[in-house]
Structure formats: structure tokens, C-alpha cells
Amino acid sequence: MSNVTICFKDLTLDDMGIDSKKWGKKVTLVCSKDVLDNIHFKDPTNFYYLNAFGFRVYLLTQSYQKAKEMVDEITGKEGFYSVRISKGV
């Protein structure tokens, strides 16, 4: 997942309110502009949600239910964000 670019080079998971120590290997941020600008973009994982900044936050899990639980725990807002399934799945 580390080959995906982020809109702002200095932006980290911690800057987005995501604990990098806990979620660093299971979460990847991708700017929606990167997705739209690159016709060869391949989703790094099966599930993602759009955060308030418009970033796709990809979740490394095989289960939709687990992805929902991760989003609820990361955001602290149960049921507020919808988990989306990547098109390439």
C-alpha cells in the first residue's frame, strides 16, 4: 500500500486524526484527485470510505463487517460514514 501517493506530501495519518501506531499498516490515505487523474489507478484494498476532506481511506481487511467496525472506531462516529467496495474487486 505504500506506493500510493498522497495529495500533500507532509500529510500523515495522525494529521487526519487516525492513530498511526494502531492503524498504520491497515489504513492508507488516497487523494480523490489521484484517482481521477490516473486512468491506471488500482485500488490498494477492497474497502474504503470517504472522509470529510474527500480522501479515500482504504482499509486492509477481507470482511465488509470488519471494515465497518474499523471506520466506526477510527472516526468515533458509529454508522456516520459508509464503507464502499472498490470497483476492482
Secondary structure as UniProt FT lines:
FT   TURN            2..3
FT   TURN            9..10
FT   HELIX           14..16
FT   HELIX           20..23
FT   TURN            24..26
FT   STRAND          27..31
FT   HELIX           32..37
FT   TURN            39..40
FT   STRAND          47..50
FT   TURN            52..53
FT   STRAND          55..59
FT   HELIX           64..75
FT   TURN            78..80
FT   STRAND          84..85
FT   TURN            87..88
//
